[in-house]
Amino acid sequence: MTPVVGRHRCVVMTSEGNNEASRLIVKYQMNIDVLKNALDDQTLDRERRIAIKKKIYLLESNVRVLYRMNMCRSSAFVR
């Protein structure tokens, strides 16, 4: 899949890329839920909690990027 850059700096993906992005969003959301549940464990040490929080932050960042790419797909002007 080759992304096409639109006039508004949005990335326009093919339907195949869009489906893959949607699948990844769901996968990342499930991983975030699992990690948030793991934080409820009171036996975790401080370092492990920090590592889990960093992983949650990275996954949430990925979800935001993928979501933005999907939203741009419907409104971008393709050259």
ABEGO torsion letter per residue (X at the ends): XBBBBBAAGBBBBBAAAAAAAAAAAAAAAAAAAAAAAAAABAABBAAAAAAAAAAAAAAAAAAAAAAAAAAAAAABBBX
